[in-house]
Amino acid sequence: MHSRARRRGPKDTGSGTLAGRMAVLPVLLLALVLLISRATVLDVAKYGLFLVVGVTLPGLVIWRLIGAYRGSLVEDFAGGFAIGTAVQLIVYLASASVGLQRWSWGWAPIVLVLGVLDRDVRNRVWRRVALPLAPWTAWLLSLSTSLVLFAIYRSGPGRYAPAYTDPLVSDPGMAFHQALAASAKADVPVVPLWIGGEPMKFHTFFHQVTAATSWATGVELTQLIYALSWLPFALAGCALVFVVMQRFVQAGESAAAVWAGPLAVLVAGLGGALEPLHDLSVGGVSMVAGAYLSPTQSLGLMFALVLAVIAIDLLRKEPPASRWILLLLVALAAAGAKASVLPMAVCGFLLVFLFRRSTRNAFFGVLIALGMFVGSAIVVFGGESSGLQVKFGVLFSALPPYAAIKATAGDRAEFISAVVILVAWGLAVVGVLFLRRFWRDPGGIYVAGFAIGGFVAALVTNQPLSFYRMAFPFLAVLSCVGLARLVERLDDRRSVVLVAGAAGLGLAACGFGRWGAADLRGVKEPLIWTVAAVLAAALVVAIGWKAGRRGGGMPTAFFAALVAACMVGALALPAVGLVSASASDVAYGRPGRNGPTEAEADAARWLKENSAAEDLIATNAHCIALRGETCDSRHFWIAALSERQVLIEGWVRTNRSSRISATSGVDPSKVPYWNKEQLAANDATFTSPSPAIIERLRKLGVRWLYADHRAGQISPQLKQYVRLRHATLDATIYEIR
């Protein structure tokens, strides 16, 4: 009877129970639906096949073979995708330098064949996991990941894809990334296609990864940038946040292991700040905030998280030593993925070395991260800072509350803004104050050092959100660890009820506070009401907990409830944004309204199909917005869609424009063009053409003219000197004879 009952129970196969493994299905189904809603089935199929066979599985072979990892399937596949992406990137950089970029995918089948045919490799790679997820953990992780993915979709592809169809819904940054990816397909090194003769010293590794994917799959860059590539990086980011969290609350050692990892994913993905103001956001810092419009941030964060997983294991001196190879590989890929990753990794290793001076591995970690950073500063960035400057407090005047406060507070506006932002951000990760005995663990010190480095950089530089968004997932993990430590002190197996109750009431309290703030002026009263509502929610939960005669003291129950209420309460605005377009606009900003029409986009695509790769284009379109003499020259879409070099389209987001902005204090997007004579000669081609002007362009190598009728009047005499090749409602293409 006993044996029969045991056979009927859940069967553990070494990969988790069947119930646990089924939890992946909702995530995969949601991912498929989100991709197919914005891309063709064929493109989704080709892209998905490449991700699995060309990136993740060969990456998994390397992850397990060199790192000897076999924790859980979540860890293996997330780590495998990150390692596979790093290898794909490095192979592409090498193959592109000798003109073989279209064959850069060839490493994947070699690794897979080795992983299948070699018996020793096969035995080491294709093994069952050692720590399969419990069913409850797996399903909670599935739920939290699905919410994050859907939020990214709502704020990203749900708005902007299909691309270049509505001029009232556009973001110039996406065309910027597409233009760089187009250059990465053909140019070594990458150049800014929207302006001729300028170098591009920038973190371009995302663009090389995208170019490699386009060569391997045949999927167009527009589909990759706008509809497809966001999802695997977001999925890997969520999984790796969970993996980092599991390093501190492992199953069997903590009752919080069931819910702490999924909660960390939810907080890192959607949270970041209590939002007391009704019509303004305190500042989006969650993973969702940058996952779509800043793909370099997503790639950099993925590498930062997998670097943290490897670093934690090495700092804890867990075997094998070959994991140093993985650390070197990821650090190399991170060097040009996002400039903020390696300096923050240096902070993590350095803090471990200072607190635990006998840790030799921390010293080696500092050397590797610092060496890679210095190397990238020379090789990748060429000594350019991309406008980064040391300026204390820019954060407090750059975020939305400052403008609202300045109207009434005058000189005190920056101080008040600082208080509001720091309170709103701090309460969202208040669990970091309860990291009991955390500093004894070198892995925990590394995570804290990484987060502290990012927060300090946010305070003292003029690009604060770039650093804090990279640091926030690590702060979310630390805060959830602090909550787990508090809950452990309750010594009650039903403590999850307290966490769930506080989370629900905290969410309701923050939502009620934002709703009530609609009738309040300023920021002081809304902030006080929101904080009071969260405190009241925590007190109610603590009183209810003790009234039920549960374990732990009243102060511990109150602080545990307060941490849970604050962290989950910070999800109130993003949660409403899942169903409300207006709330989504407040949380993530309103879409831009200066994109191309379909006719303009079609004309640029025609150029791609009917011109040679080395052809040069001239255009009269330079400004996405023109107010008086001030031109917002973030105009990249002609270069992005034609995949051809343009003589002068836009001119911002280059190293020269960044230097001008840094020295003059002019808004980076409104820097004037530095060669007015050249710009005037370019535009004269379209307004007052002559044989001499056309001959000048011919000598510069210009073959094609893109005349944008919405950008300005086109002279009817132009067709006398050049050959009309293609005409649409809003644009005309001419060829210089």
TAQUI-V620927 format. One record per backbone hydrogen bond with DSSP energy under -1.0 kcal/mol. NH is the residue of the N-H (numbers start at 1). CO is the residue of the C=O. If there is no record, write none. Layout:
BEGIN
NH;CO
NH;CO
END
This chain:
BEGIN
5;1
6;2
7;3
8;4
21;17
22;18
23;20
24;21
25;22
28;24
29;25
30;26
31;27
32;28
33;29
34;30
35;31
36;32
37;33
38;35
39;35
44;40
45;41
46;42
47;43
48;44
49;45
50;46
51;47
52;48
53;49
54;50
56;51
57;52
59;55
60;56
61;57
62;58
63;59
64;60
65;61
66;62
68;64
76;72
77;73
78;74
79;75
80;76
81;77
82;78
83;79
84;80
85;81
86;82
87;83
88;84
89;85
90;86
91;87
92;88
93;89
94;90
95;91
96;92
97;93
98;95
99;96
100;95
103;100
104;101
106;103
108;105
111;107
112;108
113;109
114;110
115;111
116;112
117;113
118;114
122;118
123;119
124;120
125;121
126;122
127;125
129;14
130;70
131;71
138;134
139;135
140;136
141;137
142;138
143;139
144;140
145;141
146;142
147;143
148;144
149;145
150;146
151;147
152;148
153;149
154;150
155;151
156;152
158;153
159;156
160;156
161;157
169;166
170;592
174;171
176;172
177;173
178;174
179;175
180;176
181;177
182;178
183;179
184;180
185;181
186;183
187;183
193;191
195;192
196;647
204;202
205;336
208;204
209;205
210;206
211;207
212;208
213;209
214;210
215;211
216;212
217;213
218;214
224;220
225;221
226;222
227;223
228;223
229;224
231;228
234;230
235;231
236;232
237;233
238;234
239;235
240;236
241;237
242;238
243;239
244;240
245;241
246;242
248;245
249;245
253;250
254;250
257;254
258;255
260;256
263;259
264;260
265;261
266;262
267;263
268;264
269;265
270;266
271;267
274;424
287;268
288;269
291;287
298;294
299;295
300;296
301;297
302;298
303;299
304;300
305;301
306;302
307;303
308;304
309;305
310;306
311;307
312;308
313;309
314;310
315;311
316;312
317;314
318;313
323;320
324;321
325;322
327;323
328;324
329;325
330;326
331;327
332;328
333;329
334;330
335;331
338;334
341;338
344;340
345;341
346;342
347;343
348;344
349;345
350;346
351;347
352;348
353;349
354;350
355;351
356;352
359;356
360;358
363;359
364;360
365;361
366;362
367;363
368;364
369;365
370;366
371;367
372;368
373;369
374;370
375;371
376;372
377;373
378;374
379;375
381;376
383;377
384;381
388;385
391;460
393;459
394;391
398;394
399;395
402;399
404;400
405;401
406;402
408;405
409;405
410;406
412;409
413;410
416;412
417;413
418;414
419;415
420;416
421;417
422;418
423;419
424;420
425;421
426;422
427;423
429;426
430;427
432;429
433;430
434;431
436;434
438;435
440;437
441;438
445;441
446;442
447;443
448;444
449;445
450;446
451;447
452;448
453;449
454;450
455;451
456;452
457;453
458;454
459;455
460;456
461;457
462;389
468;464
469;465
471;467
472;468
475;471
476;472
477;473
478;474
479;475
480;476
481;477
482;478
483;479
484;480
485;481
486;482
487;483
488;484
489;485
490;487
491;488
495;492
497;494
499;495
500;496
501;497
502;498
503;499
504;500
505;501
506;502
507;503
508;504
509;505
510;506
511;507
512;508
513;509
514;510
515;511
516;512
517;513
518;515
519;516
520;517
527;523
528;524
529;525
530;526
531;527
532;528
533;529
534;530
535;531
536;532
537;533
538;534
539;535
540;536
541;537
542;538
543;539
544;540
545;541
546;542
547;543
548;544
549;546
550;545
557;553
558;554
559;555
560;556
561;557
562;558
563;559
564;560
565;561
566;562
567;563
568;564
569;565
570;566
571;568
572;569
575;571
576;572
577;573
579;576
580;576
584;580
585;581
586;582
587;583
588;584
589;585
592;170
595;167
601;597
602;598
603;599
604;600
605;601
606;602
607;603
608;604
609;605
610;606
611;607
615;612
617;645
618;704
620;706
624;632
627;630
630;627
632;625
633;631
633;669
635;633
640;636
641;637
642;638
643;639
646;193
647;617
649;194
658;654
659;655
660;656
661;657
662;658
663;659
664;660
665;661
670;667
679;675
680;676
681;677
682;678
683;679
684;680
686;683
687;683
688;684
694;690
695;691
696;692
697;693
698;694
699;695
700;696
701;698
702;697
703;616
704;616
705;734
706;618
707;732
709;730
715;686
718;715
720;717
721;718
722;718
723;735
725;733
726;733
728;731
732;707
733;726
734;705
735;723
736;703
END
